């Protein structure tokens, strides 16, 4: 059972990192809605690690969870990018 939790944690980290890179590169532009099922299909995962990755991105401010609209990529300003780098440093 612990292996399953560990693998799911690792998968959610991989998904989060991939989405972070795409947001930072502008591949996923501000205002784009992120669909859990589409992401699960894309990453070959269930919705659980995708949901966890999106939750982590919301905590870091990269995405915004909007009631009845789902998860949307946040607009990145130079100040927000600097804050992110300072937070990770």
ROLUMBA-170895 format. One record per atom (N, C-alpha, C): z, y, x; residue in one letter; residue number from 1. Coordinates in pm, 1 decimal, decimal comma, always signed. Layout:
N
{pt {Z; Y; X}; A; NUM}
...
This chain:
89
{pt {+0,0; -120,6; +82,6}; X; 1}
{pt {+0,0; +0,0; +0,0}; X; 1}
{pt {+0,0; +126,7; +86,8}; X; 1}
{pt {+80,5; +129,4; +192,9}; X; 2}
{pt {+84,3; +245,1; +280,6}; X; 2}
{pt {-51,9; +272,2; +344,4}; X; 2}
{pt {-126,8; +165,2; +372,5}; X; 3}
{pt {-259,9; +182,6; +430,4}; X; 3}
{pt {-350,8; +257,7; +334,1}; X; 3}
{pt {-339,4; +228,0; +206,1}; X; 4}
{pt {-422,6; +295,9; +107,4}; X; 4}
{pt {-390,5; +445,2; +103,3}; X; 4}
{pt {-263,4; +478,7; +105,8}; X; 5}
{pt {-223,4; +619,2; +103,2}; X; 5}
{pt {-272,4; +688,9; +229,5}; X; 5}
{pt {-257,7; +623,9; +343,7}; X; 6}
{pt {-302,9; +680,8; +469,7}; X; 6}
{pt {-452,7; +702,1; +471,5}; X; 6}
{pt {-527,7; +605,3; +423,2}; X; 7}
{pt {-673,0; +617,0; +419,6}; X; 7}
{pt {-715,4; +728,3; +324,4}; X; 7}
{pt {-648,7; +738,7; +210,8}; X; 8}
{pt {-681,7; +842,8; +114,4}; X; 8}
{pt {-649,0; +979,6; +174,1}; X; 8}
{pt {-536,3; +989,6; +244,6}; X; 9}
{pt {-499,3; +1115,4; +309,5}; X; 9}
{pt {-603,3; +1155,8; +411,8}; X; 9}
{pt {-649,0; +1060,3; +491,2}; X; 10}
{pt {-750,4; +1086,0; +592,4}; X; 10}
{pt {-881,3; +1129,8; +527,0}; X; 10}
{pt {-919,9; +1063,3; +420,8}; X; 11}
{pt {-1043,5; +1096,7; +350,8}; X; 11}
{pt {-1035,1; +1236,9; +292,0}; X; 11}
{pt {-922,9; +1272,4; +233,6}; X; 12}
{pt {-909,7; +1407,2; +177,1}; X; 12}
{pt {-916,0; +1511,5; +288,2}; X; 12}
{pt {-861,0; +1480,8; +406,1}; X; 13}
{pt {-869,9; +1571,8; +520,4}; X; 13}
{pt {-1014,7; +1587,6; +565,3}; X; 13}
{pt {-1089,1; +1476,6; +569,2}; X; 14}
{pt {-1230,3; +1482,8; +610,2}; X; 14}
{pt {-1311,3; +1566,4; +511,5}; X; 14}
{pt {-1285,9; +1546,7; +383,2}; X; 15}
{pt {-1356,5; +1623,1; +280,0}; X; 15}
{pt {-1320,1; +1770,7; +291,7}; X; 15}
{pt {-1191,3; +1798,5; +306,9}; X; 16}
{pt {-1146,2; +1937,7; +320,9}; X; 16}
{pt {-1211,9; +2003,5; +442,0}; X; 16}
{pt {-1214,1; +1933,1; +555,7}; X; 17}
{pt {-1272,7; +1989,9; +677,4}; X; 17}
{pt {-1422,0; +2016,2; +659,6}; X; 17}
{pt {-1493,0; +1923,4; +596,6}; X; 18}
{pt {-1637,0; +1940,7; +574,0}; X; 18}
{pt {-1662,5; +2061,0; +483,5}; X; 18}
{pt {-1584,9; +2073,2; +377,2}; X; 19}
{pt {-1602,2; +2185,2; +285,1}; X; 19}
{pt {-1563,3; +2317,4; +351,6}; X; 19}
{pt {-1459,0; +2315,5; +433,6}; X; 20}
{pt {-1418,1; +2435,8; +507,5}; X; 20}
{pt {-1531,8; +2483,4; +596,7}; X; 20}
{pt {-1593,5; +2389,4; +669,2}; X; 21}
{pt {-1705,7; +2424,3; +757,5}; X; 21}
{pt {-1821,0; +2483,9; +677,6}; X; 21}
{pt {-1851,1; +2424,0; +562,7}; X; 22}
{pt {-1963,0; +2471,8; +481,1}; X; 22}
{pt {-1934,4; +2609,3; +421,2}; X; 22}
{pt {-1810,5; +2634,1; +384,9}; X; 23}
{pt {-1773,6; +2765,6; +332,0}; X; 23}
{pt {-1782,2; +2869,1; +443,8}; X; 23}
{pt {-1728,8; +2836,2; +561,3}; X; 24}
{pt {-1731,0; +2928,9; +675,0}; X; 24}
{pt {-1873,4; +2959,9; +719,5}; X; 24}
{pt {-1961,8; +2859,4; +713,2}; X; 25}
{pt {-2101,6; +2877,0; +754,9}; X; 25}
{pt {-2184,8; +2947,0; +647,7}; X; 25}
{pt {-2130,8; +2958,9; +526,2}; X; 26}
{pt {-2205,2; +3021,8; +418,0}; X; 26}
{pt {-2294,5; +2925,4; +341,6}; X; 26}
{pt {-2288,3; +2796,4; +377,5}; X; 27}
{pt {-2366,2; +2695,1; +306,1}; X; 27}
{pt {-2319,3; +2687,6; +161,0}; X; 27}
{pt {-2187,9; +2695,7; +142,8}; X; 28}
{pt {-2129,9; +2705,8; +8,8}; X; 28}
{pt {-2092,5; +2852,1; -10,3}; X; 28}
{pt {-2174,1; +2924,9; -84,4}; X; 29}
{pt {-2155,8; +3068,5; -99,7}; X; 29}
{pt {-2045,4; +3101,7; -199,6}; X; 29}
{pt {-1995,4; +3223,1; -188,1}; X; 30}
{pt {-1892,7; +3272,6; -279,8}; X; 30}
{pt {-1941,8; +3262,5; -423,3}; X; 30}
{pt {-1854,4; +3218,0; -511,5}; X; 31}
{pt {-1885,9; +3209,1; -652,9}; X; 31}
{pt {-1944,2; +3076,0; -695,9}; X; 31}
{pt {-1979,9; +2990,7; -598,8}; X; 32}
{pt {-2034,1; +2859,5; -633,6}; X; 32}
{pt {-1921,8; +2771,9; -687,4}; X; 32}
{pt {-1947,7; +2706,9; -800,1}; X; 33}
{pt {-1850,4; +2615,0; -857,7}; X; 33}
{pt {-1861,2; +2480,3; -786,1}; X; 33}
{pt {-1747,1; +2420,7; -756,2}; X; 34}
{pt {-1742,2; +2289,9; -691,0}; X; 34}
{pt {-1699,9; +2186,8; -794,2}; X; 34}
{pt {-1787,1; +2091,4; -821,1}; X; 35}
{pt {-1760,9; +1988,4; -920,3}; X; 35}
{pt {-1700,4; +1866,0; -853,5}; X; 35}
{pt {-1584,5; +1822,7; -901,6}; X; 36}
{pt {-1514,0; +1708,0; -842,3}; X; 36}
{pt {-1601,2; +1583,3; -836,2}; X; 36}
{pt {-1669,8; +1552,2; -945,9}; X; 37}
{pt {-1749,1; +1430,2; -949,6}; X; 37}
{pt {-1868,2; +1438,2; -854,6}; X; 37}
{pt {-1934,2; +1553,2; -847,6}; X; 38}
{pt {-2045,6; +1570,4; -754,0}; X; 38}
{pt {-1998,7; +1551,2; -610,2}; X; 38}
{pt {-1883,9; +1610,2; -578,8}; X; 39}
{pt {-1830,5; +1597,1; -442,3}; X; 39}
{pt {-1789,6; +1453,4; -413,7}; X; 39}
{pt {-1730,0; +1386,3; -512,7}; X; 40}
{pt {-1690,1; +1246,3; -494,8}; X; 40}
{pt {-1813,2; +1160,7; -465,8}; X; 40}
{pt {-1919,9; +1182,1; -539,4}; X; 41}
{pt {-2044,5; +1107,9; -517,9}; X; 41}
{pt {-2100,7; +1137,8; -379,3}; X; 41}
{pt {-2100,7; +1262,9; -343,1}; X; 42}
{pt {-2156,3; +1305,0; -214,4}; X; 42}
{pt {-2081,5; +1243,8; -95,6}; X; 42}
{pt {-1948,4; +1239,9; -106,2}; X; 43}
{pt {-1868,0; +1188,3; +4,2}; X; 43}
{pt {-1837,7; +1039,1; -8,0}; X; 43}
{pt {-1888,6; +975,9; -113,9}; X; 44}
{pt {-1864,1; +833,9; -133,1}; X; 44}
{pt {-1716,7; +803,5; -153,0}; X; 44}
{pt {-1650,9; +888,3; -230,1}; X; 45}
{pt {-1506,6; +876,8; -250,9}; X; 45}
{pt {-1475,8; +880,9; -400,5}; X; 45}
{pt {-1352,0; +848,0; -433,1}; X; 46}
{pt {-1308,3; +866,8; -571,3}; X; 46}
{pt {-1272,3; +1014,4; -588,9}; X; 46}
{pt {-1240,0; +1052,2; -708,7}; X; 47}
{pt {-1204,9; +1192,6; -734,9}; X; 47}
{pt {-1068,2; +1230,3; -679,3}; X; 47}
{pt {-982,1; +1131,8; -654,3}; X; 48}
{pt {-846,6; +1162,5; -607,2}; X; 48}
{pt {-846,4; +1234,7; -472,1}; X; 48}
{pt {-913,5; +1183,3; -367,7}; X; 49}
{pt {-913,1; +1258,4; -241,2}; X; 49}
{pt {-988,7; +1390,8; -251,4}; X; 49}
{pt {-1089,4; +1397,2; -338,5}; X; 50}
{pt {-1161,9; +1523,1; -359,3}; X; 50}
{pt {-1066,9; +1625,2; -421,3}; X; 50}
{pt {-991,8; +1582,2; -522,0}; X; 51}
{pt {-895,3; +1671,0; -588,5}; X; 51}
{pt {-792,0; +1722,0; -488,1}; X; 51}
{pt {-743,7; +1632,2; -401,8}; X; 52}
{pt {-645,6; +1671,1; -299,7}; X; 52}
{pt {-707,2; +1770,5; -201,2}; X; 52}
{pt {-830,1; +1746,6; -158,0}; X; 53}
{pt {-897,9; +1838,4; -65,7}; X; 53}
{pt {-914,4; +1976,3; -130,1}; X; 53}
{pt {-953,4; +1979,6; -256,9}; X; 54}
{pt {-969,8; +2106,9; -327,5}; X; 54}
{pt {-836,2; +2178,2; -343,2}; X; 54}
{pt {-730,4; +2101,5; -366,9}; X; 55}
{pt {-596,2; +2161,9; -377,5}; X; 55}
{pt {-558,5; +2228,3; -245,4}; X; 55}
{pt {-586,2; +2159,2; -134,3}; X; 56}
{pt {-555,1; +2214,6; -2,5}; X; 56}
{pt {-638,2; +2340,1; +25,9}; X; 56}
{pt {-764,9; +2338,5; -14,9}; X; 57}
{pt {-850,3; +2456,1; +3,4}; X; 57}
{pt {-800,5; +2573,5; -80,8}; X; 57}
{pt {-747,1; +2544,5; -198,3}; X; 58}
{pt {-692,4; +2649,9; -284,4}; X; 58}
{pt {-569,0; +2712,3; -219,7}; X; 58}
{pt {-484,2; +2628,1; -160,1}; X; 59}
{pt {-364,1; +2678,2; -93,3}; X; 59}
{pt {-403,1; +2769,9; +22,9}; X; 59}
{pt {-510,5; +2733,3; +94,0}; X; 60}
{pt {-554,0; +2814,3; +208,1}; X; 60}
{pt {-636,8; +2935,8; +165,9}; X; 60}
{pt {-670,4; +2944,3; +36,4}; X; 61}
{pt {-741,6; +3060,9; -13,7}; X; 61}
{pt {-893,2; +3052,8; -5,4}; X; 61}
{pt {-947,1; +2937,9; +32,5}; X; 62}
{pt {-1093,0; +2925,1; +43,7}; X; 62}
{pt {-1160,0; +2904,5; -91,6}; X; 62}
{pt {-1086,8; +2844,9; -185,1}; X; 63}
{pt {-1138,6; +2827,7; -320,1}; X; 63}
{pt {-1034,0; +2876,7; -418,4}; X; 63}
{pt {-1079,4; +2901,7; -538,5}; X; 64}
{pt {-991,9; +2950,2; -644,9}; X; 64}
{pt {-1004,6; +2855,9; -763,0}; X; 64}
{pt {-892,4; +2813,4; -816,6}; X; 65}
{pt {-894,9; +2727,7; -934,7}; X; 65}
{pt {-888,3; +2819,7; -1056,5}; X; 65}
{pt {-994,1; +2814,0; -1137,6}; X; 66}
{pt {-1002,3; +2901,9; -1254,2}; X; 66}
{pt {-993,5; +2818,5; -1380,5}; X; 66}
{pt {-901,8; +2854,1; -1469,7}; X; 67}
{pt {-888,1; +2778,9; -1594,6}; X; 67}
{pt {-1020,6; +2770,0; -1670,0}; X; 67}
{pt {-1054,8; +2650,9; -1714,8}; X; 68}
{pt {-1175,6; +2622,0; -1791,8}; X; 68}
{pt {-1306,1; +2649,2; -1717,5}; X; 68}
{pt {-1298,7; +2688,3; -1590,3}; X; 69}
{pt {-1421,4; +2710,4; -1512,7}; X; 69}
{pt {-1424,0; +2620,8; -1390,1}; X; 69}
{pt {-1311,5; +2560,5; -1358,0}; X; 70}
{pt {-1307,4; +2471,0; -1243,0}; X; 70}
{pt {-1275,7; +2542,8; -1114,1}; X; 70}
{pt {-1322,1; +2484,2; -1004,9}; X; 71}
{pt {-1293,4; +2536,1; -871,6}; X; 71}
{pt {-1414,5; +2613,8; -821,9}; X; 71}
{pt {-1389,1; +2735,1; -773,4}; X; 72}
{pt {-1496,3; +2824,6; -730,0}; X; 72}
{pt {-1468,2; +2870,9; -587,8}; X; 72}
{pt {-1573,9; +2879,3; -505,9}; X; 73}
{pt {-1558,9; +2928,0; -368,3}; X; 73}
{pt {-1521,6; +3075,5; -372,4}; X; 73}
{pt {-1419,6; +3111,0; -295,2}; X; 74}
{pt {-1370,2; +3248,9; -288,3}; X; 74}
{pt {-1461,6; +3333,0; -200,1}; X; 74}
{pt {-1473,1; +3459,4; -232,7}; X; 75}
{pt {-1552,1; +3550,8; -149,3}; X; 75}
{pt {-1477,4; +3575,7; -18,9}; X; 75}
{pt {-1547,1; +3556,8; +91,2}; X; 76}
{pt {-1483,9; +3573,9; +221,6}; X; 76}
{pt {-1511,2; +3715,4; +273,5}; X; 76}
{pt {-1403,6; +3787,9; +300,0}; X; 77}
{pt {-1416,6; +3919,6; +361,6}; X; 77}
{pt {-1380,0; +3905,0; +508,6}; X; 77}
{pt {-1420,3; +3998,9; +592,8}; X; 78}
{pt {-1380,4; +3990,0; +734,5}; X; 78}
{pt {-1228,4; +3981,3; +751,2}; X; 78}
{pt {-1155,1; +4053,5; +666,1}; X; 79}
{pt {-1008,9; +4049,7; +673,9}; X; 79}
{pt {-955,4; +3910,7; +641,6}; X; 79}
{pt {-1013,7; +3849,1; +540,0}; X; 80}
{pt {-969,7; +3715,2; +499,2}; X; 80}
{pt {-999,4; +3614,0; +609,8}; X; 80}
{pt {-1114,7; +3627,0; +673,0}; X; 81}
{pt {-1149,8; +3537,0; +782,7}; X; 81}
{pt {-1051,0; +3554,5; +898,2}; X; 81}
{pt {-1018,3; +3678,1; +930,9}; X; 82}
{pt {-921,4; +3702,9; +1038,9}; X; 82}
{pt {-784,7; +3643,1; +1002,7}; X; 82}
{pt {-742,3; +3660,7; +878,1}; X; 83}
{pt {-615,7; +3601,2; +833,2}; X; 83}
{pt {-616,1; +3450,6; +848,8}; X; 83}
{pt {-730,3; +3387,9; +815,5}; X; 84}
{pt {-740,9; +3242,8; +829,3}; X; 84}
{pt {-724,4; +3199,1; +974,4}; X; 84}
{pt {-792,1; +3271,9; +1064,3}; X; 85}
{pt {-783,2; +3236,0; +1205,8}; X; 85}
{pt {-641,8; +3255,9; +1258,7}; X; 85}
{pt {-576,2; +3364,6; +1214,8}; X; 86}
{pt {-438,7; +3389,1; +1257,6}; X; 86}
{pt {-344,9; +3281,4; +1204,3}; X; 86}
{pt {-369,7; +3237,3; +1082,9}; X; 87}
{pt {-285,6; +3133,9; +1022,6}; X; 87}
{pt {-300,2; +3001,0; +1096,6}; X; 87}
{pt {-423,2; +2967,0; +1135,8}; X; 88}
{pt {-446,0; +2839,4; +1203,2}; X; 88}
{pt {-406,5; +2843,1; +1349,6}; X; 88}
{pt {-399,5; +2961,5; +1407,8}; X; 89}
{pt {-368,2; +2972,2; +1551,6}; X; 89}
{pt {-225,9; +2941,6; +1586,1}; X; 89}
